[in-house]
């Protein structure tokens, strides 16, 4: 199980996710990579993207629960 993000870690993870998605889009456009290498890179990037999304979702659920429990 991964450690829950701090607010700073949440923002950093969102930034890393955006960067990784951008890099993946650029990688897909490249024609100089061998098909096997391209597939390996895409699998790796997609795996990291899934991990970042999971961490972000866990943080958002935790924050949502805290906000509903805390009277305003």
C-alpha positions as CSV (number, residue, x, y, z in Angstrom):
1,X,0.0,0.0,0.0
2,X,1.3,3.4,-0.9
3,X,1.6,6.2,1.7
4,X,-1.1,8.8,1.4
5,X,0.0,12.1,-0.2
6,X,0.4,15.4,1.6
7,X,-1.2,18.5,0.0
8,X,2.3,19.3,-1.4
9,X,2.8,15.8,-2.6
10,X,-0.7,15.9,-4.2
11,X,0.2,19.0,-6.3
12,X,3.6,17.5,-7.2
13,X,2.0,14.2,-8.3
14,X,-0.6,16.1,-10.4
15,X,2.3,18.0,-12.1
16,X,4.3,14.8,-12.7
17,X,1.1,13.2,-14.2
18,X,0.7,16.1,-16.6
19,X,4.4,16.0,-17.6
20,X,4.3,12.2,-18.1
21,X,1.1,12.4,-20.2
22,X,2.7,15.1,-22.3
23,X,5.9,13.0,-22.7
24,X,3.8,10.0,-23.7
25,X,2.0,12.0,-26.4
26,X,5.4,13.1,-27.8
27,X,6.8,9.5,-27.7
28,X,3.8,8.3,-29.7
29,X,4.7,10.7,-32.5
30,X,8.3,9.5,-32.8
31,X,9.2,7.3,-35.7
32,X,12.9,6.7,-34.8
33,X,12.2,4.1,-32.2
34,X,12.1,0.4,-32.7
35,X,8.5,-1.0,-32.3
36,X,9.5,-3.2,-29.4
37,X,11.3,-0.3,-27.6
38,X,8.3,2.0,-28.2
39,X,5.9,-0.6,-26.8
40,X,8.1,-1.0,-23.8
41,X,8.3,2.7,-23.1
42,X,4.5,3.1,-23.6
43,X,3.8,0.3,-21.1
44,X,6.2,1.8,-18.6
45,X,4.6,5.3,-19.0
46,X,1.1,3.9,-18.8
47,X,2.0,2.0,-15.6
48,X,3.4,5.1,-14.0
49,X,0.3,7.1,-15.1
50,X,-2.0,4.5,-13.4
51,X,0.0,4.7,-10.2
52,X,-0.1,8.5,-10.2
53,X,-3.9,8.5,-10.8
54,X,-4.4,6.0,-8.0
55,X,-2.4,8.2,-5.6
56,X,-4.4,11.2,-6.7
57,X,-7.7,9.5,-6.3
58,X,-6.8,8.2,-2.8
59,X,-5.9,11.7,-1.7
60,X,-9.1,13.2,-3.1
61,X,-11.2,10.5,-1.5
62,X,-9.5,11.1,1.9
63,X,-10.0,14.9,1.5
64,X,-13.6,14.5,0.6
65,X,-14.2,12.3,3.6
66,X,-12.5,14.8,5.9
67,X,-14.5,17.7,4.4
68,X,-17.8,15.9,5.0
69,X,-16.9,15.0,8.6
70,X,-15.6,18.5,9.5
71,X,-18.4,21.0,10.3
72,X,-18.0,24.4,8.7
